[in-house]
Amino acid sequence: MSGRDVFEYALVRVVPRIERGEMINAGVLVYCRAKSFVGARVHLDETRLRCLDAEVDVAGVRAALRGYQGVCEGGEYAGQAASDDPGRRFRWLTAPRSTIVQPGPIHTGLTEDPGREADRLLALLVH
């Protein structure tokens, strides 16, 4: 046994002008059923975002990103999703939506530590 478990992840994208389709990656969502883990890591590069739309509501984008983190954390920060299991929260967060902050497609991999994997993916795909 390798000690590695299947995990799923999706990027969190910011699409400031939906009609243009331009986006930047601003976070990653990670779910590992075997570890009962769901987590979000976010990083908003405000300079890059303003290159796509100088008038973007940065405070609103940051609030939406905090919302993703809150749902992953569970408890009082998850709102109505507080009582849901990690998998259900991940599925809700990765459901397609037509908003400025939206999830990308789901990908899979193997990991020994899903929290460390979330950090690695943030560094690789967002920073």
VENNORHU-V492770 format. One record per backbone hydrogen bond with DSSP energy under -1.0 kcal/mol. NH is the residue of the N-H (numbers start at 1). CO is the residue of the C=O. E is the energy in kcal/mol with one decimal. If there is no record, write none. Layout:
# VENNORHU-V492770
NH,CO,E / NH,CO,E
This chain:
# VENNORHU-V492770
5,111,-3.5 / 7,109,-2.4 / 8,31,-2.9 / 9,107,-2.6 / 10,29,-1.9 / 12,27,-2.8 / 13,102,-3.4 / 14,24,-2.8 / 15,100,-3.7 / 20,17,-2.0 / 21,17,-1.4 / 24,14,-1.8 / 26,12,-3.3 / 27,12,-1.0 / 28,41,-2.5 / 29,10,-3.0 / 30,39,-2.8 / 31,8,-2.8 / 32,37,-2.6 / 36,33,-1.3 / 37,32,-2.3 / 39,30,-2.5 / 41,28,-2.2 / 43,26,-2.5 / 46,44,-1.2 / 49,45,-2.3 / 50,46,-2.6 / 51,47,-1.1 / 53,49,-1.5 / 56,53,-1.7 / 58,56,-1.5 / 61,57,-2.1 / 62,58,-2.8 / 63,59,-2.1 / 64,60,-2.1 / 65,61,-2.4 / 66,62,-2.3 / 67,63,-1.8 / 68,64,-1.7 / 69,65,-1.9 / 70,66,-2.7 / 71,67,-2.3 / 72,68,-1.8 / 73,69,-2.4 / 74,70,-1.6 / 77,74,-1.1 / 78,75,-1.8 / 81,78,-1.9 / 82,79,-1.7 / 84,81,-1.7 / 89,85,-2.1 / 90,86,-2.5 / 91,87,-2.4 / 92,88,-2.2 / 93,89,-2.4 / 94,90,-2.0 / 102,13,-2.5 / 104,11,-2.8 / 107,9,-3.0 / 109,7,-1.9 / 111,5,-2.5 / 117,113,-2.2 / 118,114,-2.1 / 119,115,-1.8 / 120,116,-2.5 / 121,117,-2.8 / 122,118,-2.1 / 123,119,-2.1 / 124,120,-2.4 / 125,121,-3.1 / 126,122,-1.9 / 127,122,-2.1
